[in-house]
Amino acid sequence: MGRATFPLLILITVALFIATHNTVSMVFKHRGEMSDQKAMSVMDGNPAGGVDTYDPLIKMPRSFKNSKKKKKRMFHTVMTASSVPYNNWQSRVMYYWYKQQKEKAGSEMGGFTRLLHTGKADHLMDEIPTYVVQPLPEGTDKGFVVLNRPWAFVQWFRDVEIEEDYVFMAEPDHIIIRPIPNLSTGELPAAFPFFYIDPKQFQKTLRRWYPESKGPITNIDPIGNSPVIIKKSLLKEIAPTWMNVSLEMKNDPQADKDFGWVLEMYGYAVASAMHGVQHVLRKDFMLQPPYDTKLEKKFIIHYTYGCDYTLKGEPMFGKFGEWRFDKRSYTQGAPPRNLTMPPKGVHESVVTLVRMINEATANIPNWKEGEG
């Protein structure tokens, strides 16, 4: 092939210069836009960024273009309590961990109220946000103190207006291990299913309050009132029925015999069904050591059972262990700081429970063994 003429070489050189200039300009421009995209992605909670989220048509990250900030559905935590030492030390630990988890990412935890159903203020008023309500008239609860719980909610709704649209019903022996989002779905409250709440087993008794005309017995959820996240407006409607049904059940010999120590839980489940309210059953809401052994991605430790193990870390269900933790060992006052940790090999749930109690008691001011 013959040599290119000089004018043709000049033309080729100029064309290559223009092409190279445009390419380099596009690269730097794209890099600049990608840097902006990454910054915007981080602000949107997507630190990964990446080309796949970039929309070249409108020069904007897709995540930014499509994002609509999800409005948080805040809930108010309400912990019903008496003012005995056994309740007091648990309430202090519970409130400590509420404060630790409240501000973390993913939380929709709003305000907090200890709903104190003793009728008078106590020494924890300055430590824990508290609202005092009156107990049931003397003798009404027949020694079953938790019957004061629904009556406490009736009074609280009558007297107090909170800014949150949802309520989380909690208890003193709850430890919040992760920030809790609003687990309810639309009009459906969220609740933990208890294996020992079995409406089918007591269908004949329950039909006195929930007749066949209302629907199948399975409309009664296998739950108690706690833990539950529920719309405030729904709980306002349910609370008086919950109170009346629970009192009626306590005064009914058959219901009292059938339901025993979980009678008030059945009261809430039946009252909800009577109002046409069913719950989303969330097994991830809570775990109960030692029978639940792993934390997984659950939100609450409920330490209602005794935890007993050999010194080799083997479980001793139903027996007093060589190592043990049971909240009932401290009915007269608070446990000491720095409880002995479980032996090696003990389940993760129990180790975490003791560790979190120790962390709370180490940091709560004026913690004294034996006091409430």
C-alpha positions in Angstrom: 0.0 0.0 0.0 1.3 3.5 -0.8 2.2 6.0 1.9 -0.6 8.4 3.1 -0.3 11.9 1.9 0.6 14.6 4.4 -2.8 16.3 4.4 -4.4 12.9 5.2 -2.1 12.3 8.1 -3.0 15.7 9.5 -6.7 14.9 9.2 -6.3 11.5 10.9 -4.3 13.1 13.7 -6.9 15.8 14.4 -9.7 13.2 14.4 -7.8 11.0 16.9 -7.2 14.0 19.1 -10.9 14.9 19.1 -12.0 11.3 19.8 -9.4 10.9 22.7 -10.4 14.3 24.2 -14.1 13.3 24.2 -13.4 9.9 25.7 -11.2 11.3 28.5 -13.8 14.0 29.2 -16.5 11.4 29.4 -14.5 9.2 31.8 -13.7 12.1 34.1 -17.3 13.4 33.9 -18.6 9.9 34.7 -16.1 9.5 37.6 -17.3 12.8 39.0 -20.9 11.7 38.7 -20.1 8.4 40.3 -18.5 10.1 43.3 -21.6 12.2 43.7 -23.7 9.0 43.4 -21.7 7.3 46.1 -22.1 10.3 48.4 -25.8 10.3 47.8 -26.0 6.5 48.2 -24.3 6.8 51.6 -26.8 9.4 52.6 -29.6 7.1 51.5 -28.2 4.3 53.6 -26.7 2.5 50.7 -22.9 2.7 51.2 -22.2 0.3 48.4 -23.1 2.7 45.6 -22.1 1.2 42.3 -22.9 1.5 38.6 -26.0 -0.6 38.8 -27.8 2.1 40.8 -26.8 4.9 38.4 -29.4 6.2 36.0 -27.5 7.8 33.1 -30.6 9.3 31.5 -31.3 11.8 34.2 -27.8 11.9 35.8 -29.1 10.7 39.2 -28.7 7.6 41.3 -31.8 5.4 41.0 -31.8 5.0 44.8 -32.1 8.7 45.1 -34.6 9.2 42.3 -36.9 6.4 43.6 -36.5 6.9 47.3 -39.3 8.2 49.4 -38.3 8.5 53.0 -40.3 6.0 54.9 -42.1 7.7 57.8 -41.3 6.0 61.1 -44.2 4.4 62.9 -43.1 5.2 66.4 -44.5 3.3 69.4 -44.7 4.1 73.1 -43.3 1.4 75.4 -45.6 0.8 78.4 -44.3 -1.5 81.2 -46.9 -2.3 83.9 -45.5 -2.8 87.3 -46.1 -2.9 91.0 -43.7 -1.4 93.6 -42.3 -4.5 95.3 -38.5 -5.1 95.3 -38.9 -8.1 93.0 -40.6 -5.9 90.4 -38.4 -2.8 91.0 -35.0 -4.3 90.2 -36.3 -6.0 87.0 -37.9 -2.7 86.0 -34.6 -0.8 86.4 -32.7 -3.4 84.2 -35.5 -3.3 81.6 -35.4 0.5 81.4 -31.6 0.6 81.2 -31.7 -1.6 78.1 -34.6 0.3 76.6 -32.4 3.4 76.7 -29.4 1.6 75.1 -31.4 0.3 72.2 -33.8 3.2 71.6 -31.5 5.4 69.5 -29.9 2.7 67.4 -30.6 2.3 63.7 -33.8 0.4 62.9 -35.5 1.4 66.1 -39.0 2.8 66.1 -39.1 3.1 69.9 -40.5 6.3 71.1 -41.4 7.3 74.7 -41.5 5.1 77.8 -43.9 4.8 80.7 -43.8 2.6 83.8 -47.5 2.2 84.5 -47.4 1.8 88.3 -50.6 0.3 89.6 -50.0 0.8 93.4 -51.9 4.1 93.8 -48.9 6.0 95.1 -45.5 7.3 94.0 -42.3 5.4 94.9 -38.5 6.0 95.0 -38.0 5.1 91.3 -40.1 8.0 90.0 -37.1 10.1 89.2 -35.2 7.2 87.5 -38.0 5.8 85.3 -40.7 7.8 83.6 -43.8 6.7 85.6 -47.5 7.2 85.7 -49.3 6.2 88.9 -52.8 4.6 88.6 -55.1 3.1 91.3 -55.2 -0.6 92.0 -58.5 -2.5 91.8 -60.7 -2.2 94.9 -59.4 -4.3 97.7 -60.3 -8.0 97.3 -61.3 -7.6 93.6 -58.2 -9.3 92.2 -58.5 -12.2 94.7 -54.8 -12.2 95.2 -54.1 -12.4 91.5 -52.2 -9.1 91.2 -51.8 -9.1 87.3 -55.6 -8.4 87.1 -54.5 -4.8 87.8 -52.8 -4.7 84.4 -55.9 -4.1 82.2 -57.4 -1.7 84.8 -54.2 0.2 84.7 -54.4 0.6 80.9 -58.0 1.8 81.2 -57.0 4.5 83.6 -53.9 5.5 81.6 -55.9 6.0 78.4 -58.5 8.0 80.3 -56.0 10.3 81.8 -53.0 10.5 79.4 -52.5 11.4 75.7 -49.3 10.3 74.1 -47.9 11.5 70.7 -47.1 8.0 69.3 -49.8 6.2 67.3 -48.7 2.8 68.6 -48.2 1.1 72.0 -45.8 -1.6 72.9 -46.9 -3.5 76.0 -43.9 -4.8 77.9 -43.0 -6.3 81.2 -40.3 -5.8 83.8 -38.6 -9.2 83.0 -38.0 -8.2 79.4 -34.5 -7.3 78.2 -34.4 -5.6 74.8 -31.4 -7.1 73.0 -31.9 -5.3 69.6 -33.5 -2.1 68.6 -37.2 -2.9 67.9 -38.9 -1.7 64.8 -42.7 -1.5 64.6 -43.6 -5.1 63.9 -47.3 -4.5 63.4 -48.7 -4.7 59.9 -51.3 -2.1 59.0 -54.3 -2.6 61.3 -52.9 -6.0 62.5 -51.0 -5.8 65.9 -47.9 -7.9 66.4 -47.7 -10.5 69.2 -45.6 -13.4 70.4 -47.3 -16.8 70.2 -47.1 -18.7 73.5 -47.2 -22.5 73.3 -49.1 -22.8 76.5 -52.0 -20.6 75.3 -54.2 -23.1 73.5 -57.8 -21.9 72.9 -58.8 -25.2 71.3 -58.1 -27.0 74.5 -60.6 -24.9 76.5 -63.1 -24.3 73.7 -66.1 -25.1 75.9 -65.1 -22.6 78.6 -64.1 -19.9 76.1 -67.4 -20.1 74.3 -69.1 -18.4 77.3 -67.4 -15.2 76.1 -66.8 -16.0 72.5 -69.9 -17.8 71.2 -70.0 -19.7 67.9 -71.9 -16.8 66.3 -68.7 -14.8 66.6 -66.7 -17.3 64.5 -64.3 -20.2 64.9 -62.4 -20.6 68.2 -59.1 -20.1 66.2 -60.0 -16.4 66.0 -58.7 -16.3 69.5 -55.0 -15.9 69.1 -52.5 -17.9 71.3 -51.1 -14.8 72.9 -51.1 -12.6 76.0 -51.1 -8.9 76.1 -47.3 -8.8 76.2 -45.2 -8.5 74.1 -47.7 -6.8 71.8 -47.3 -3.8 69.5 -50.7 -2.4 68.7 -52.3 0.7 67.4 -53.2 3.0 70.2 -56.8 3.5 68.9 -57.3 -0.3 68.9 -56.0 -0.8 72.4 -58.2 1.9 73.7 -61.2 -0.1 72.5 -59.9 -3.4 73.7 -58.7 -2.4 77.2 -62.2 -2.1 79.0 -63.3 -5.4 77.5 -60.0 -7.0 78.5 -60.5 -5.8 82.1 -64.1 -7.0 82.3 -63.5 -10.4 80.7 -60.5 -11.0 83.0 -62.5 -10.2 86.1 -65.4 -12.4 84.9 -63.0 -15.2 84.3 -61.5 -14.9 87.7 -65.0 -15.1 89.3 -65.9 -18.1 87.1 -64.7 -21.3 88.9 -64.3 -23.3 85.7 -62.4 -20.5 83.9 -60.2 -19.9 87.0 -59.4 -23.6 87.1 -58.7 -23.9 83.4 -56.6 -20.9 82.9 -54.8 -20.6 86.3 -51.8 -18.2 86.2 -52.3 -17.3 82.5 -56.0 -16.2 83.1 -55.3 -12.6 82.3 -53.5 -13.6 79.1 -56.6 -15.4 78.0 -58.6 -12.4 78.9 -56.6 -10.2 76.5 -56.8 -12.8 73.7 -60.5 -13.2 74.1 -61.2 -9.5 74.3 -59.2 -8.9 71.1 -61.2 -11.5 69.3 -64.5 -10.0 70.6 -63.4 -6.7 68.9 -62.5 -8.5 65.7 -58.8 -7.9 66.2 -56.3 -10.6 65.3 -52.5 -10.4 65.6 -49.6 -11.1 63.4 -47.8 -13.9 65.3 -44.1 -13.1 65.5 -41.9 -15.9 66.9 -38.9 -13.6 66.4 -40.4 -11.1 68.9 -39.0 -12.9 71.9 -37.0 -15.8 73.3 -37.3 -17.5 76.6 -34.1 -19.1 78.1 -33.1 -21.8 78.8 -35.6 -23.5 76.4 -34.7 -21.1 73.6 -31.0 -21.6 73.3 -30.0 -19.2 70.4 -30.5 -15.5 70.1 -30.8 -15.6 66.3 -32.5 -12.3 65.3 -34.9 -11.9 68.1 -35.7 -8.7 69.9 -36.4 -9.5 73.6 -35.1 -12.0 76.2 -38.0 -12.9 78.6 -36.4 -14.5 81.6 -39.4 -16.2 83.2 -37.8 -19.6 83.7 -35.0 -20.8 86.0 -31.8 -21.6 84.2 -30.0 -24.6 85.7 -26.8 -26.3 84.6 -24.0 -28.6 85.8 -20.5 -27.1 86.2 -19.7 -28.8 82.9 -22.4 -26.7 81.2 -25.0 -29.4 80.8 -28.6 -28.4 81.2 -30.6 -29.6 84.3 -34.1 -28.9 83.3 -36.5 -29.2 86.2 -33.8 -29.5 88.8 -31.7 -27.1 90.9 -28.4 -26.8 89.0 -24.9 -26.6 90.3 -24.9 -23.2 88.5 -28.2 -21.4 88.3 -29.9 -18.1 87.6 -33.6 -17.7 88.5 -35.2 -14.3 89.0 -37.2 -15.9 91.9 -34.0 -16.1 93.9 -34.3 -12.3 94.3 -37.9 -11.8 95.3 -36.9 -9.8 98.4 -34.4 -7.5 96.7 -32.0 -6.9 93.9 -29.3 -9.4 92.8 -25.7 -8.4 93.5 -23.6 -6.8 90.8 -21.3 -9.1 88.8 -23.3 -12.3 88.9 -21.2 -15.4 88.3 -21.2 -16.1 84.6 -22.4 -19.5 83.4 -19.9 -22.4 83.0 -18.3 -23.0 79.6 -20.7 -24.7 77.2 -23.9 -23.1 78.5 -26.4 -21.9 75.9 -25.9 -18.6 74.2 -29.2 -17.2 75.4 -28.4 -17.8 79.0 -24.9 -16.4 78.7 -26.3 -13.3 77.1 -29.0 -12.9 79.7 -26.5 -12.9 82.6 -24.0 -10.7 80.7 -26.7 -8.1 80.0 -28.0 -8.1 83.6 -24.4 -7.6 84.8 -23.8 -4.7 82.4 -27.0 -3.0 83.5 -26.3 -3.4 87.3 -22.7 -2.1 86.8 -24.0 1.1 85.2 -27.3 1.8 87.0 -26.5 4.4 89.8 -27.1 3.4 93.4 -27.5 -0.3 92.7 -27.4 -2.2 96.0 -27.8 -5.9 96.6 -31.0 -6.8 98.4 -32.7 -3.5 97.5 -35.6 -3.0 95.1 
